[in-house]
Structure formats: C-alpha cells, structure tokens
C-alpha cells in the first residue's frame, strides 16, 4: 500500500471500501490493515504501526501467530496509534467500521 509517493508498506491484509476500489486505496481511506507478525513482530508493532498511524491508517492489527494474541492499534496520530491493546486468543476482535464481523482468533482454524 502506497502511503505517499515515497513510502510503501506491505501488510498481510488490507481492507478497503469497494466503492474506492483497490486503485483508490489511500491510507486515510483504509479502515483496517492486518499484519501477521511471525519473524518481525517488534518491527511490525513499533516502526510499521507508527508509520501507518502517521499516515492516518485508522486501525492496525498485529497478530502473533504463535499465541494468536492480537495487538489492536487505534486512533492514529503523528506519534503512532494512541490506543493500543492486546486482545487474547478467545476474546472477540471487533473492527469499528464493521462491528458485525467480530471474530475470536481462537475460533479460527489456521492451516
């Protein structure tokens, strides 16, 4: 995802509005970026999440594939997301833009 002409990040999953299309994806219109942080968890939780926040990506989830703890980062600002919390494997993850899509990572079967 291009954050600007000089900055690019590659999250595992990016959500965008169908009406914008992938070609219209911009950080400020991206409601959720998800990263599965296997080998670079500290980088994804710190540097990458801060960069996304500085460019106004509304929400970022960083999932630890070993424990399935999801770090939910909300309320972006220039210094990073102002609201960060860890969500345990059996707790529901609820995205602000689509609360009916709540999911508990422990209920998913990873292949």
C-alpha positions in Angstrom: 0.0 0.0 0.0 1.5 3.3 -1.0 1.2 5.8 1.9 2.7 8.6 -0.3 4.9 8.7 -3.3 8.0 7.8 -1.3 6.5 5.4 1.4 5.2 1.9 0.8 4.2 -0.7 3.4 3.1 -4.3 2.7 0.6 -5.5 5.4 -0.6 -9.1 5.2 -4.2 -7.9 4.7 -5.7 -4.5 3.8 -9.4 -3.7 3.9 -10.8 -1.0 1.7 -14.2 0.2 0.5 -15.5 -1.4 -2.6 -16.6 1.9 -3.9 -13.0 3.2 -3.8 -11.6 0.0 -5.4 -8.0 -1.1 -4.9 -6.8 1.6 -7.2 -8.3 4.2 -4.9 -6.7 2.8 -1.8 -5.1 5.5 0.3 -4.0 5.4 3.9 -6.8 7.8 5.1 -9.4 5.6 3.4 -8.0 2.3 4.7 -10.2 1.3 7.7 -8.0 -1.7 8.7 -4.6 -3.1 8.0 -3.6 -6.5 9.4 -0.2 -7.9 9.9 0.7 -11.5 10.9 4.0 -10.9 12.6 5.9 -14.1 12.6 9.5 -13.1 12.4 9.4 -9.3 12.6 6.9 -8.8 15.4 8.8 -5.9 17.2 9.3 -4.1 13.8 5.6 -4.6 12.9 4.4 -3.5 16.4 6.7 -0.5 16.5 8.0 1.0 13.4 5.5 -0.2 10.8 2.5 0.5 13.0 3.8 4.0 13.8 4.3 4.7 10.1 0.8 3.6 9.3 -0.6 5.8 12.1 1.4 8.8 10.9 -0.3 8.4 7.5 -3.7 8.1 9.1 -4.4 4.4 8.7 -7.4 4.2 11.0 -6.7 0.9 12.6 -3.9 -1.8 12.5 -3.9 -5.3 14.0 -0.7 -7.1 14.6 -1.3 -10.8 15.2 1.2 -13.1 16.9 0.8 -16.4 15.0 2.2 -18.4 17.9 -0.1 -17.2 20.7 -2.8 -15.6 18.5 -2.7 -12.5 20.7 -3.7 -9.6 18.5 -2.4 -6.1 19.2 -5.1 -3.7 18.2 -3.8 -0.2 17.4 -6.4 2.6 17.0 -6.7 6.4 17.0 -3.8 7.3 14.6 -1.6 10.3 15.1 1.8 11.5 14.1 3.5 9.7 17.0 1.6 6.4 16.5 -1.7 5.0 17.5 -2.9 6.5 20.7 -5.0 3.4 21.7 -3.1 0.1 21.8 -4.3 -3.0 23.5 -3.6 -6.7 23.4 -6.6 -9.0 22.7 -6.4 -12.6 23.9 -7.0 -15.5 21.7 -10.6 -16.2 22.9 -11.7 -12.5 23.0 -13.6 -11.1 20.1 -11.9 -8.7 17.7 -14.3 -6.0 16.6 -13.5 -3.5 13.9 -15.1 -0.1 14.2 -16.2 0.0 10.6 -17.9 -3.4 10.6 -18.8 -4.5 14.1 -21.0 -7.4 12.8 -17.8 -9.1 11.6 -16.5 -9.7 15.1 -14.3 -12.8 15.3 -12.4 -14.6 18.1 -9.0 -15.8 16.7 -9.3 -19.0 18.8 -12.3 -19.9 16.8 -10.4 -19.9 13.6 -8.6 -22.9 12.3 -5.2 -21.9 10.8 -3.8 -24.2 8.1 
